[in-house]
């Protein structure tokens, strides 16, 4: 992995994930600039890295009683990025409470400029009833679950 500058202006929790990759032709629109929806794909890769860093996998999470569908997202786009540019993502859990957990994903270029940010909010639901579940219930009723690992990592930061 190539070395890129540190994220500035954001207090990083101890629990975070970093990924970097180059922009492919398939990531761009007709003008040769990254298409905004590609940031969502990259943010999902960042979330998957956070899940792995917490000691779980998405496959394990999907097989459990409680699941976390994304219910809200936002992408703010600051600078254009073109083919073959190296982009670094810094992902972390920005909020855990009630029935929700939010992840933030910051994308930077080699000069350290912020290219975009994505925030995704996931709500904990019971896979069978499809009802929202308070995080405290998951931590007490399924304390050994893979989801509990991810929730605790977000809470402890």
N, C-alpha and C positions, 0 to 999 in steps of 0.2 A: 504494500500500500504506500502510495506517495504521501509525503508529509505536507500537510496544509496548515495554515494559521489557526490559532485557537479562536473559538467563538467569543466575541466581546459584547458587552452590554447585557448579557443574560447570565444569571447565577445558575451554574450547572449543579444539579444534585449529584451526589456520589454515584447513584444508580442512573446510568445513561448508556447509550450505545452510539457508536460512530461508524459510519459506512462511507465509502467513496467509490465513485465509478465515473466513467466517461460517458458523455452524451452520444447516443447512436443516431444514425440517420432516421431510424424508425421512431425516435422520440420527437422528431421535429415536424413542424407544419410546412406548408409550401414556401414560406419565407426563410426556412432554414433555422428557425428559432424553436427552442423546446416548446412543445404544446403543453398548456397548463395542466391538463389531466395527468400528465406523466409524473407530476409531483405527488399526486395521490398514490400512484403505484409505488413510488419510492418511499412514501411515508408508510405504506403497508409493510414494505421490507424493513423499515426502521422499527415498526412495532413488533414484527416477528423477531428481530434481533433483541429487543427488550424482553420479550417472552423467553427467549433462549437464555439471556443473561440472568433471568430469575430462576432458571433451572427447570424450565418446562418447554413444551413445544405446542404449536397451534393444533397439531393432530391430537395431542393429549387433551387440550382444552375443549376441542369440539366434541370429544367423546364423553364429557362429564355432564353432571346434572345441571350445573349453572353455566350459562354461556354469555358472551358479551358482544352483541351486535352493535355495529356503529350506527348511531342515530343522528349525528350531526357532524358536519365538517366545514372547514373554511380554509381557503388558500389565498394568501396575499402574495402577489407577484411584484417584485421590485426591479429586477434587471433581466434583460434578455440573455439567454445562454444558447450557444450554437454547437454544432457538431464537433465532437472530439474534446470539448472542454471537460476538465476534471471538476466534479462537483462533490462536495463533502456534505454529509448529513449528520447532524447531531440530534438525537432523539431522546426524549425523557418524559416521564410521567409528570404532568404539571398540576394535576388535581385528582384527589381520590376522596370521595365523600358521598353520603346518601346512597344512591344506587348506581352512581356513575364514576367513571375514571376517564380522564382526558390525557391525551399524549400530544406533545408539541414536537414539531420536526422543523429544524432550521437548516436551510440549504445555503452553502457558501461556495464562492469560486476560489481559485488559487490565490487571489489577492486578499482574500478575507472579506470581500463584500457580500452582504446578505442578498441572496438571489430571490428567495421566497421563504415563506413560512406556511406550515400546514398545521391545523389543530383538528384532532378527531376525538369526538366524545363517544364512548361506549357505555352502554347501560347493562347492568347485570340482570339477567332474567332466568327464571326456572325453565329449562328446556321443555318440560312436559306441559306446564300450565301456561307458558308464555307471559307470565306476570313478572313485573319488576320485583327485585329482591334487594333488600338493604345489604350493603357490603358486610356489616357486622354479622348478619345471619350466615353468610358464606364462611366467614372466619370462624364462627362457632360451630356450625353444622357440618362443614366440609373443610376443617382446618388443615387436613393433609392433602387437599386437592391441588392440582396444578394451578387453578385459578387463584386459590388462596396465596400461593407463592408469588404470583404476579401482583396481586393486590397489596400484599405486605411489602413487597419491594417498592411499590409506588408510595405507600404510606411512610416507610422508613427513609425513602429518598436515597 
